[in-house]
Amino acid sequence: MSERLAVDSLMTADGEVVQLPVLGPLGPVDAEGGRIPLDTVRLFDAEGRFLKVESYEFSTWSQRWVVHLGSGRDAYADDCYLSRPDSFERLLKDLGEALQQDARDGHLECGYNLAVGLCRGRIPEDDVCRRSHCAGCGASWMVNDIRDRIEHLCAGAVEKDRSEK
């Protein structure tokens, strides 16, 4: 067994005692209270949009964990989600966006995958789809994601029904 000394203040050379900031949780926590491992590179915002994580930093000013994103923006970790928040309404919205995108580009799977953050082939600088990166598996990504979302939402509905009884 070892002893640990917790330092919550320090004394300056002139004898003044200065309180150190409290470092809060030992790591970032998402909006649902789940721990975010520091090697996590993919989070979601409240709208379910994909966020590419560059790094994490604890802000002593706000006493919150800050997520530095690949887009140059920052977000608080407790405003982000480890898994995409979802609902049947959001699924319908994503399918609607995919249909609108399909009308423009002619590739339904690219529209859906882009809407939900599965497609990383669209480069923001020129907004051109790089279909070659998915080697024809974009449709299977789309169908698998829709299936997984419906299974997850149905499982949540069953759990909700059980808790209400």
Sequence and secondary structure as in RCSB ss.txt:
>XXXX:A:sequence
MSERLAVDSLMTADGEVVQLPVLGPLGPVDAEGGRIPLDTVRLFDAEGRFLKVESYEFSTWSQRWVVHLGSGRDA
YADDCYLSRPDSFERLLKDLGEALQQDARDGHLECGYNLAVGLCRGRIPEDDVCRRSHCAGCGASWMVNDIRDRI
EHLCAGAVEKDRSEK
>XXXX:A:secstr
        EEE TTS EEE     SSS B TTS B  TT  EEE TT  EEEEEEEEEETTTTEEEEEETTS EE
EGGGSBSS    HHHHHHHHHHHHHHHHHHS HHHHHHHHHT     BTTTTB  GGGGTT HHHHHHHHHHHHH
HHHHHHHHHHHHHH 
